[in-house]
Amino acid sequence: MADAVTTFFVIGDVDLLTAPELREAGISELASPACTKLVVDLAGVDFMDSTGLAALLGIGLAAEKANKALVLRAPSEPVYYVLDAGGLGSEFTVEQG
């Protein structure tokens, strides 16, 4: 069976209303036996708050438990700001565009 890479393109705001959906979708995809790597493309994110960071951390924990890779691709400036403010930028594998 070939490895499967899934890419999520996140657009708009990642906040109290949308972060739970991102977290659930990421964790659900990681539960698929075929998925070996989840790429979360964040280039289209206009705003992210601490709940968005918590969602990414939740996905990261699920990836670690499942022994699968998580990559944050092309984080926008608002995403970098939240990662830096939380001191968690080094917790993720980040890939530029």
C-alpha positions in Angstrom: 0.0 0.0 0.0 1.4 3.4 -1.0 1.7 6.2 1.6 -1.0 8.8 1.5 -0.4 12.4 2.1 -3.5 14.5 2.9 -3.4 18.2 2.5 -5.9 20.5 4.3 -6.1 24.1 3.0 -7.2 26.4 5.8 -8.7 29.7 4.7 -10.1 32.6 6.7 -10.2 32.8 10.5 -9.3 30.0 12.9 -10.9 31.0 16.1 -13.3 29.8 18.8 -16.0 29.0 16.2 -13.8 27.2 13.6 -10.9 25.7 15.5 -12.9 22.7 16.8 -13.8 21.8 13.2 -10.1 22.0 12.1 -9.0 19.8 15.1 -11.7 17.2 14.5 -11.0 17.0 10.7 -7.2 16.6 11.3 -7.6 14.0 13.9 -10.1 12.1 11.8 -7.8 12.1 8.8 -4.9 10.9 10.9 -7.1 7.9 12.1 -7.1 6.7 8.5 -4.7 3.8 8.2 -3.6 5.0 4.7 -2.7 8.5 5.9 1.0 8.7 6.8 1.4 12.5 6.6 -1.0 15.4 7.1 -0.1 18.7 5.6 -2.0 21.7 6.9 -1.6 24.6 4.5 -2.1 27.8 6.4 -1.2 30.4 3.7 -4.9 31.5 3.5 -5.4 32.1 7.2 -6.3 35.8 7.9 -6.6 35.4 11.7 -5.7 32.8 14.3 -6.2 33.0 18.1 -5.2 30.7 20.9 -8.0 28.2 20.1 -6.4 27.8 16.6 -3.1 27.0 18.3 -4.8 24.6 20.6 -6.4 22.8 17.5 -3.0 22.5 15.9 -1.5 21.1 19.1 -4.3 18.6 19.3 -3.7 17.5 15.8 0.0 17.3 16.6 -0.6 15.1 19.6 -2.8 12.8 17.5 -0.1 12.6 14.8 2.6 11.7 17.4 0.4 9.0 19.0 -0.3 7.5 15.6 3.4 7.8 14.6 2.5 9.9 11.6 3.9 13.2 10.3 2.3 16.6 10.6 3.6 19.5 8.6 2.4 23.1 8.7 2.8 24.6 5.2 3.2 28.3 4.4 1.9 29.7 7.7 0.6 33.3 7.2 1.8 36.2 9.3 -1.1 35.8 11.8 -0.2 32.1 12.2 3.4 32.9 12.9 2.4 35.5 15.4 0.3 33.0 17.4 3.0 30.3 17.2 5.7 32.8 18.4 3.5 34.3 21.1 2.8 30.8 22.4 6.4 29.9 22.2 5.5 26.8 20.3 6.9 27.4 16.8 9.6 24.8 17.3 7.0 22.1 18.2 5.9 21.8 14.6 7.6 21.0 11.3 7.1 24.0 9.2 7.4 24.0 5.4 7.5 27.2 3.4 5.1 27.5 0.4 
